[in-house]
Amino acid sequence: QQQQQQQHQQLQQHNYNHNISQKNILDCMKMASNVTEAPVKAGLSYTEPLTQTPSEKMLKAGQVMRTVVLTKAGHLIRDRKYHLRTFRRCFVGTEVVDWLIQQNPQLVHCRQQAVGMWQALLEENVIAHVSREFEFKDKYLFYRFSEDDQGIGSMPSSADRKQCEEELQDTIQILAQIGPDALMRMILRKPSQVRTPDDLEVIYEELLHIKALSHLSTMVKRELASVILFQSHQQAGTVLFNQGDEGKSWYIILKGAVNVVIHGKGVVCTLHEGDDFGKLALVNDAPRAASIILREENCHFLRVDKDDFNRILRDVEANTVRLKEHGQDVLVLEKIPIKMRTAGTEDSTHIQYRYSIMAGLPDKMLEYLLETRIEGKLDTGGDTFLEDFLLTHPVFMPVSKLCQSLIYHYKSNEHSSSGVHKQGDTYTIANKQRVVMFVYQWSLLAQDDFKEDPVVIHFLGDLRALLHSDVMQMGMLKTELETIDQITATARMMDRPELHKKQSRKLSVAGTIAITIRRSDEKDRRVAIKSSDEHIFKVFSPDHTYTTLRLSLNTSAIVICKQATEKLSMNNVGEMCVVELKSTGEKVLFHDDDVSLTSLLSVNGRLFVCPRDQLDILEPLPEQQGPKVSTAAALEMMSSRELAYQITLFDSEYFSCINETELIYQVFGRHHFGKITANLDLFLRRFNEVQFWVVSEMCLTNNINKRVTLLRKFIKVAQYCKEFQNLNSFFAIVMGLSNIAVSRLYLTWEKLPNKFRKQYNLYEQMMDPSRNHRVYRLSVSKMDPPIIPFMPLLMKDMTFTHDGNKTYFDGLVNFEKMTMIASVIRHIQRCRSRPFSMEPPPVMKNVHDVRTYVRNLRVIDNQRLLTQQSHKIEQRRS
């Protein structure tokens, strides 16, 4: 018996000393006593991982992470004891979150991001919770790598250690990109009742970018965030439900595709990511009208169950108020919670309910805004109604109509009788003050666009006259008069002839609007293009002769046609038209009332006038085919950082010139407003120019070694553009390298060093369009301004919102749509809320040459020619 007791004591002592000291055990026990959740307690019943077999990429990531942890921080993985039970070879959630942040603080910005990265490993079973809980938590909970969990883990060799240390940063970048999606799936797998406010905000942000939900109000999306669930299926061919089944849920496809099958007809259509199905059966309380069968493996869905669906519909109806006049709806309001700062405190907030406009008549929306939102307070608690109205009013209330309505509201409460009650006086004065405050907020938001509009200047004069009269009669409103005087003085200063001279835009290489504007006071600084500015441009005839015209940008196509026809002596050759002829031979016919034609041209496009019956014989000019020789030798002499710096400087000039209203005119149609969008047009064309520049240079470089050098150069330039937060040119360069004419150059890519290849692969992942460019959007959200955003994606967002939502329904303005449009404009305002002040690279002798080169790129924009040239320099692989 004594011998057995001794053996038992030795075994216990061995367990206590195995890879962990007695002191560490006591520390662990003390830590465990300070947390409310046991490290091995089974919490939420997440019963299985998303995939039974981890992908090769995630297995590799897990191997790298385990090896580096064992090499650099071996004490993190050890035997741990809790409640007299020993858990072999495990690590603690909080400790590895700390460790991961320390490895790359620039990339891993916060603890939540690190949690998402570990969650990505956990949901594929690369790591596991010791009690099989499938949520990674930043708490004192125990986890193991799969090798250790299966008891087959071993210490890595020195060669493995060295290799994994080299691959650590690449692995962290991969996990940082997929971590947010894993975090989202983890939150969606939680039961509704245990989701935290932060969880709901994460889900809400995701719902904003789902096509099937774009038409729903903000309130409905927030309600959905609390009840929407995650569902996944591994096998293609799985039947989600059958025709005739009871409708129990509404589904939205998050990943994958499904077939819609009807008895007797077979597959009638296929639904993809962002589409929804199953809602009709819930709305009508009817059986399923079709069967849904998975088309692909590993499909992910969002699901809303019937009870939650019906409750949300009831709540929305209960929180909706309709104001009527003469039996017709004039305003539709929705009750929403707003976070307000508690008086006398800095951090404390409280919830206050307000009514937000969903739809309404323009005049009634303005009236409601003046009565409820003009309070003279800066803290609106996140209520953006005033800002949304001012940003989007050109869509539903032109400037002239808005000015008339403001004058009407200023006068609306005046009394004709001499005896006026004091209460009436107070209300009337408050109403006038609100109108002045609205005009002040308008002037701050619209800036130069407000102060240069002749209709606004005339309105300010009328409003000042009314205020002056009231001050003289009542002796009140003096402060408001001073406010209008300040605004008017600024507007008059902007309207001085010497500051408002027409700019003459010089002829560029392409025969369109010149890139740089020189003024006596500001040399080589780009200024915003205005409709009254004159520009010099060429107009060609079918025989390639041309004439040069000098006209303002707001000159219509019919006037250009008439003047060019006269100067080219083509008066008696039939009905004439103005057309853009692209380098590909494609023709774009302009309407008679189109304006700012030169800003609408493609990169190598040219303006032609010709008889309508001769359109088919038009041939591109030789110069439109672009350069014949690469500039690789010149590029080799330029610093990659200097190139990126000059590109970013030039892009920032373009970006700063864009007026926010140009985005609205572009999306809703310039012809509806009679306005130009030249600044936005040129910035969008610059993206295409940079993209084709990359493709042209690669395809015109015949020597493979020089081509590899050039490929490395472009990847470096993209890297520096990303560092300078010039995401527009970063994407242009990466998309240029992914163009088929470049991506097919297999011999060139094979010679590219592995380091650059990995770097380019990471850039390609940032371009991933899945989940509505989620990777890119998350990257931008972590950046501080100034930023030059990926402009084509922002235009896509606005177009998606415009096409997917009616502007009017039942005669009312759909203000929910205006709010979504305004949110994109606010993003642009945030991106340029600070001036660009980048630290320039070390001064080099050829800085002027780099600057000139960047501002005068010559490219081939004909994809057919680029592909042909690509096949010349590298034959197709057999």
N, C-alpha and C positions, 0 to 999 in steps of 0.2 A: 504493500500500500504506500509506504514511504517513497519507494522508487517511482511509482506511478504519479504521486503528487509532485515529485521533483521534475519528472518529464513534462507534466502539465504546466508547471511554473516556467520551465525553459521555453516551452512553446509560446506561452503568453508573452514572455520577454522578447522572443524573436519577432512576434507580430508587432510589438511596440517599437522595435528598433529597425524595422525593415523600411529603409529609405526615408525615415522621418524620425526626428529626435523627440524625446519626452516633452521638451519645452514647446516644440511645434504643436504637439497634440493638445497641450493645455491652451495654447493660443487659439487653436481651432475651436476648442470647446468654448472658450470665452467669447469668440466671435459668434458662434452659433447661438449662445445665450442672449445675444443682443439683437437678434433678428426675429421677426414674427413668423417667418415661414421656414419650416424645416428643410434642410438641403436635400432630403431624399423623399419628401412627402409628395405623393401623387396629387397634382392639382387638377387642371382642366383635362378632360378625357379626350385628348388628341390620340387616337388609338393607333394611327399608322403614319409612316412618312409618305410624302407625295409620290416618291418613286421607290420601288423595291430594290432596284439596282442603280447605284450612283453612276453618273456619266463619267467618262474618262477625264474630262476637264476638272470636275469636282474632286475625283479621286486624287489627281495630281496636286490640286490645291491643298487638299488635306495632308498629303504626304509632305509637301513643302512646309506647311505650318507646323506639323508635329516635329519634323526634323530640326527646324530652326528653334522652336521652343526648347527642345531637349538640349540643343547645343548652347544656346545663349542664356536660357533661363530654366535650367533643368529642375530647379526647386519647385516650379509651378506644377509639374506632373509628378505626383507621388502618392503613396498610400495615405488615406485619410480616415480618421475614426470619428464616428458620430453615434452617440447613444450606445456605446460599447460595441458598435458594429464597424468593421473595417471595410473600406472601399478601395480596391486596388487601382493603382495607376490612373488617378483621376485629377482633374483640375477644377478650379472654382471660376464661376462666371465672371464675377467682378475683377478678378485678377487678370484673366486673359483679355478682358476689355481694356484694362489699363495698359497691358503689354502691347496690344495692337495699336492703340493710339500713339504710343511712344515710338513705334517703328516708322511711322510716316505721318507726323502731325499736319503736314500740308494737305494730305489727301484725306485722312480720317479726321474730320473736323469735330465730331461730337460722339458722345457715348452711344446715342441712339443709332448712329451710322455704324459703329462697330458692332452693336448688337445685331443689326441686319446682316452684316457680313458673316458672323458666326451662325446666324439662323439659316443662311444659305447652305452652309455645310451640314447643319443638323437636319434640315428637311430632306436631304438626299442620303441621310444615314451615314455620312462621313464621320460625324461625331454623334454621340448619343448621351442622353441624360441617364443617370444610373438607375432611375425608376421608370424609364421609357416615356417621359413626358416630352411632347414635341413642340415645346416653346423654349427658346433660349432666353434666359433672363439675366439681367445685370444685377445678380444677387449672389448670396453665399449658397450656391447650389452646385452640385457635383456633376461633371460631364467627363466623358472619355472619348478618345479617338477610337475608331472602329477596330483597329488592330488590337489595342489594349482591351477593348470591350470583349473581343473574341478570345483573348488570352494568347494571341500570336505575335504581339508587339515585341520588337527587339531594338537594341541600340543601333543607330545608323552608323555606317562606315564613314571614314574620313572623306572619301570621295563623294559620298552622298551629302555629307554636311557642306562641303564646298559648293557643290552644284546647287543645293537648295538655298544656300545663302545668296547665291547669285540671282536666283529666280524669285526671291522673296518679294521684291518691289513689284515685279510683274504680276505675281499672284495677288498681292494686295489691291492692285489696280483692277484686276478681274473681279475680285470679290466686292470691291467698292461699286462696281457697275451693276452687279446683279443683286447686291444686298438690299436695295430699296424694294425690289419686287418681292424678295423673300420676306421682308418685314411686313409688307402689305398682305401677303398670303397668310402670314402668322396672325395678324390682327383680324383678318376676315374669318379665320377658323375659330376665333373666340366666340363663345355664346354672347348674345346681344347684351345681356344684363351685366356682364363684367367688363365691357369696353370702357376705357377711360376717356375723358375729354380729349386728350392728345390723340388717342386711337381714332376717335370720331373725326377729328380734324384731318388726319392722314387719309382716311377713307373719303372724306368729302373732296379733298384736293384731287383724288384719283377720279371720282365721279364727274368732275368738271370736264374731263377730257374724253368721255365716252360718248360716241356718236348717238347711241340710242337714247341717251338722257339729255341731249342738248336742248330739247324743247321744254324741259321741266323747269319750274321756278327754283330759286335758291332755297326756299323753305322746304320744298319737296325733296331736293337733293340732300339736305341736312337730315330730314326725317329718314330717308333711305339709308344714310350712313349708319344709323343705329340698328338697323334690322337686316341689312343685306348680308348674305352668306356666301361662302366659297365652296365650290364643289368641283371635283376633278375626276376624270375617268381615264384609265390607261389604254384600253383596247379599242382600236378602230372597229366599227361594226356594232358597238354597244348601242342598244335601243334605250334612249332616254325616256320616252313614253310612246304609247301607241295611239293611233287614231281611235277615237271613241272613249278614251280614258277620261276620268274626271280631271278637270283642270285644277291643280293644286299649287303651281308655282309659275313665276315669270322668270325667264332666263335671259342673261346677256352673255355673249361669247367673249371671254377674256383672252383665250388663246385657242387656236385650232379652227376647225370648220365642221359643219354638220349638214347632212342631206335632209330635205323636207320631202317626205314620201306620202302620196295619197293613193288609196286603194283604187286599182284600175288604171292609174296614170303613171305610177312609178315615181321616179325622182323628178319633182317639178322645179326645184331650185336648190342652190347651195348657199348657206349663210356662213359668213366669215367673221373675223375679229371685229368687235364693235357692234355687230348686228344683235337683234333681240328676237325672241319668239315666246309664245305661250301667253301673251298678255290678253289676247282677244277672248280666250276661254274664261279668264277671270272677270273681265269687264262684263261679258254677257252671261256669266254663270252657265256656260254651255260645255258640252264634251269637247275633247280635243278634235280639231278639224283635220289634223295630219299626224303622221308619225315622224319622230326626230331620231335619226341614226347618225352616230359619230362617223365622220369621214376620215379623220386622222387619229393617230395615237396621241396620248397625253394631252387631252383637251381640258381646258380650265373654264369654269363658268362662274358668274355671279348669279345668285338666286334670291328672289323675293317670294316668300310664301304667301298664300292667299289671305290669311288672317291679317298679316301685316299690311299687305297691299290694300285691303278694304279699309283698315283703320286709318292709313295715311290719306286715302281719298276723303274719308269723313273729316279728319282733322283739317285738311286743306280747305274743305268747304266751310268748316266752322270758323276758320281764321281769315276767310275772304269776305270783304265788305264791298258791295256795289252801290255807288251813288248814282242816282237817276235824276234826270230833269225831263219833264214832259213825257215820262214813260220810257225814256231811252237811257241806257248806261252812258255816263260821262266819265266816270273814274272807277277803276277796279283796284282795291287796296288789299294788301296782305299784311297780317300782323307778324312782326319779326322781332326776335330778341336782339338787343344791342348792348355790348359791353361798354359801360360808362365808368369813368374814373370817379371814385368817391371823393367828395369835397374835403380838402384839408389833408389828404394823403397822396403819396406818390405812387405806391404800388397797388393799393387796394382798389378793386373794381366791383361794380354791382350790375345786375342785369336790369335793363329798362326796355320796355316794349314800345315799338313805334310801328306805324303803318307805312309800308313801302308801296310805291305805285307799281302795279303789274301792267296796267294799260290805262289809256285815257285819251281824251281830246287834248290837243296841244295847249289851248288856252286854259283849260281846267287844270292841267298838270302844272303850268306856271303859277296859277292862282294858289294851288295847294302848296307848292314849293315856297312861295312868298309867305304864306301863313304859318308854315310848320318848320321850315329849315333855315330861314334867315334869322339867326339868333345872335349873331356877333360873337359866337364862340368858335375857338379853333378846334376844340376837342369835340368831334362829332361821333366818337365812339365807333368808328368804322362805317358809319352811314355815308354812302357815296352818292346819294340821290342828286344833290346840287351839282357835284362835279360831273356825274354822268350826263345830266341834262345839258350842261354847258359844252361838254365835249362832243355831243351827238346832235345838238339842236339843228344843224344844217339839214339833217335827213327829214325832219318833220316840221320844222319851224324856221324858215329862212331868216336872215338877219333883219331884213326890212319888216317882216311880220313880228318878230320878237321886239323890235324897237317900238313899233306901234302899240303892242300890247303893254309894254312897260309904261309908256306915256298914259295909256288908258287906266292902268292900275294906280298910277300916281294920282290921277284926278278922280278916281272912282268914288271916294268917300267925301268929296267936298260938298258943303251944304250951301244952298242958294240963299237961305234966309239969314238975316242978320243976327238973330239970337241963336247961338249954338251952345249946347250943353258942354260942360267941362269934360264929361266922359267921352262925348263925341269928338271933342278936340284931341284928347289923348289918343284915341283909336286912329283918327285921321293922321296925326303926326307919326304914330308908330308905323302906319302903312307906308307913308312917304319915306321913312327911314329905311324900311325893308327894301324898297325899290332901289334906293341909293346903294345900300349894302350889296344887293345883287349885282348892280353895275360894277361896283368895285371888285367883287370876286370875279366877274367876267373879265375885267381888264387884266387882272393878275394871271388868269389862266390862259387867255388868248394871246397876250403879249402883243407883238408887232402886228399880227393879223387883225387885232381889234383896233389898234391905233391908226392903221393905214387905210381902213375901210371908209370911203366917203359917206356911206349911209350912216355909219356909227358916229363919225365926226359931226354930221348934221344933227343926229339924235342927241349928242352931248350938248350941242348948242341949245336945242329946245328944252332939254331937261334943266340946264343951268338957268335959263330964263324963268322957268317955272319956280325953281328954288329961290332965285333972287326975289321974285315977286312975293313968295311966302315969307321970306325973311323980313322984307320991308313991311308986310301987313301984320305978321304975328310976332316978329322979333325972335323966332325960333328957327331951328334947322341950320344954324350957322356952321356947325361942324360938318354937316352933310354938304353945304355949299362949298366949303374949303376942299372937301374930298373930290367933288366934281371938278373944281378949278384945277386941282393937281393933275387929274386924269386928262382934262382938256388941254392943259399946258403941254403935257408930254405928247399928246396926239398932234398938236399944232407944230411942235418941234420936229416930229417925224415927218410932217407934211411940208417942211420948208423945201423950196425948190432945189437949193444946193445939195440937200441930203437925199433928194428924191429924183435925181436925174436918171434918165433912162440909161441903163448899162448897155454897152455894145459888146456882144459876145463874139469873140474872134473865131475865125474858121479853124476847125481842128483837122487833124490828119484825115479823119473819116468824113469830113465835110459836114459834120453836125456841130452841136453846141460845143464851144471850146471849154477846156477843162479848168483853166486858171484865169481869174479876173484880176487885172492890175488896176489899182487906184493910186492916186498920188499920196494918200495918207497911210495906206495899208498895202504894202507890196506883197504880191503873190499870195494873198489871202482870198479864199473862195467866199463869195457872198451868195445868199439865197437868190434864186431866180424868181423874178416876178413876171406877171403876165404882160406888163407894159414894156419889159426889156426888149431891145432890138437884138436880133442875131443875124449873122451872115452865113449863108449856106448855098450849096450848089443844087441845081435842079437839072437833071439830065433828060435828053430826048432819046428815042429808040436808036438813033445812029450814034449815040454816045457823045454827041456834042452837048455842051452845058451852058447855063447862064448862072450868074451869081446874083442872089437877091438879098436885100437888107430890109427885114420886116420885124414887127413885134411878134412875140410868141403867141399872142391871142389872135393872130391873123388866121382866118378860116382857110380851109383847103380850097374853096372855090375862088378866093382872092388870089391865093398862090398860083392856082392853075391859070387864071386869067393873065396875071403878070408874066409868068414864065412862058406862056403860049405866045404872048406878044413879043417878048424879047428873043424868042427862038424862031419867030416868023412862021408859026404853025397855026395861023388863024383859020385857014380854009381847008382843014383836013378832016373835018368831022367832029363829033362830040368828044370833048377832051375830058380826061380824068387825071387825078394824082394818085400814084401808087408807090408803095415801097417794094423794091426788088431786092430780095435777100441773096446772099452769095450762093445759096442752094438753087436759085431760080424760082423759089416760091414768091408769090405776089400777094400783097395785102392792099386792098383797095380802100382808100379813105373816103368817108362821107363828106358832103359839101360843107357841113358845119363843124367838122373836126378841127381842133386847134392844137398848137404846140406839136406839130408833126415831127419835127426833128428829134424831140426827146423820146418819141415812141418808136424810133428805128431800132432794129437789132444791131449787134456789134458792128458788122460790116455792111449793114443795109444802106441803100441809097434811095433818094427821091427821084422819081421819073414822072414826066407828063407825056401822055400819048393818047391817041384816039382809042376809044373803047374796043374797036374792032381789031386793034393791033396788039392787044395785051399778050397774045400767045407768042408773038415774035420777039418779045423783050429778052435780051441776054445780059447776064451780069457783066460788069466791067472787069477787066483783067486785075485791077487793083483790089477788087473785092475778094479775090481768092486768097489774099493774105501773103505773108512772107514765104520765100523759097528757101531761105538759109536760117539755120538756128543761131541764136545768140549765146550758145553755151559757153563759148570762150570768154565773152564779156561777163557772163554770170559767174564764171569761176573766179574772176578777179574781185567780185563783190562779196562783202561779209554777209552771211546769212542773217545775222541779227540786224544789220543795217538795212537789208532788203525788207525784212519784216517791219522794222521801225518806220521806214518811209511809206510802206504800204498802209500801215495803220494810221499814220498822220494824214495821208490822202483820204482814206476811208472815213476818218473822223470828221474831215471837212465836209464830205458829202452828207454824212449822217446828221451833223449838226444843222444843216440847211433844210432838212425835211420839216415841213409844217404838219402837225398831227392831222389837220383836216384833209390833207392830201390822201391819207389812207382811206378816209371815208369816201372821198370823191372817187378814188380808184376802185373800191369794192362795190359801191352802189351805182357806179357808172358816171363818168365825167360829163356825158351829154345831158344828164339830168340837172346839173348844176351850172354848166357853162364855165367851168373852172379848169385850170391847168394843173397837172401833177408832175411838172418837169423835174423837180428836185428828187422826188421819189423814183421817177422813171430812170434817172441817171444812176441812182444808187443801186437799183435792181440790175441795170445793165452792167454796172461795174462787177457784180458778182459773176455774171456770165463771161465777162472779159477776162477776169483772173482765172476762171476755170479753163477756158479755151487757151489761155497763155500757157498753162502747165502742159496741156495735151499737145499743143503746137510745138513747144520746145523739145519735148520728149520724142515726138515723131520726126522732127527735122534733124535730130542728132544721129548720124549714121554709125559712128564708131561706138561699139558696145561698151567699152571701158569708160568713154566720156558720158555715155548714157547712164551708166551706173553712178558715176560721180554726180551727174545732174539729178538723178533720182534721190540720192542722199541729200543734196542741196535743198530740194523741194520739201523733204520731210523735216529738215531742220528749220526751214522758213515757216512751215506749218506749226512747229513746236513753239517758235518765238511769237508767232501771231496769237497762239493760245495763251502764252504767258502775258502778252500785252492785252489780253481779253478782247482781241479782235476776232470774234467767232464767225463773222461773215466771211472774211478771207480765209480763215482756217478751214471752214467747210468747203469753200471754193477750191482750195488747193487739194484737199483730200478727195473731193469728188472728181477733180481733174485726174488724179492718179488712179481712181477707180473706173474712169472711162474705159470702155471696151478697147479703144485703140491703144491704151497704155497697159491695162491689166493683162492683155494677151501677150505681152512681150516677155515670154517665159524665161528666155535666156538672161534677160536683164534682171528680172526679179531673183533668179537663182544665184546671181553673183552679188546680190545685195547682202551686206553683213547681217548676221542674225539679230544683232541689237536693233538695227533700223527696221528690220522686218517686224519684230515684235512691237516696236513703237508704232509702226503704221497700222498693225492689226488692232491695237488699242484705240487708235483714232477712228478706224472703221467701226468699231463697236460703239463709239460715241455717236456715230451717224445712224445707228440702228433705228429704223422708223417704227419698230413695233411699240405697242402701247402708247401710240401718239408721241413718238420721240421722247419717251420717258427719261432715258439716260441723259440726253441733252438738257432737258428741262430741269432735272435735278442738279446738274452741273451748274447751270446758270443761277439757280436759286441760292447757291452757296457763294456766289461772287458778289463783291461790292462794286458799285459804280465807280468810274465810268466803264461801260461795256458797249461794244458794237455787236448787237445780236445778229443771229442768223435770220436775215430779213425775209427771205422767201417763206420760211416757216410761219412767221408772224402774219404774212399776207394770206397764207393758207388757212390759218386760224380764223381770220376775219371773214374770208370767203366762205369757209365751212359754216360759220355762224350765220352769215347772210343767207346762204342757199338753204340751210336747214330750218330756218325760222321765218315766218311771215312778218313783214314790217307792219302790216295792219290786219286786224281781224274785227269784223263787225263794226268797221268805221273807226276803231280806236287804235292808237299807236301802241304797238307791242313794246312796252318799255323794258321788259325782261331782256329782249334782244338788244336794246340800246345799252343796257348794263353790261352785257357780255362783250359788245363792241368796245365799250369804254375801258374794260379791264385790259384789253390788248394795248390800247393807247397809253394807259397808265404804266404798263410795263416798259414801253418805249421812253416815257418820261423818267422813269426810275433809272433806266440805263444811262441816260445822259444828264442825270441830276447833278453830276460833278463834272468840271471841265477835264479834258484829257491833259495830263501832266506827266507823261512817261519820262523816265530817266533815259536820255539818249545814249547810244553806244559810244565808245571812245571815238574821237574825231579821226576820220581817215581822209586821205588826199582826194579820193574819188567820191565824196559825199554828194557833190553836185551832180556827178554822172549818174549815181544811183537814183537820186531824186528825179532827174529828167527821164531816166529809163522807166521808172515805176509809173510815171504820169503819162507816158506815151507808149503803152504796150501795143505791139502789132501781133495779131493772132489770125489763125485760120478758124473760122466758126462754121465750117462745112463738115459735118460728121462723116460724110461719104469720102471726102478727100483725105481726112485724117485717118480713116480706116485703111484706105488704099496705101497711104504712105507707111502706115504701121506694117502692112504686109510686105512692103518693099524692103524694110530694114530687118525684118525677121519673118522668114517664111513660116507657113502653117506647119505645126508639128504633125508628122505622119502617125 
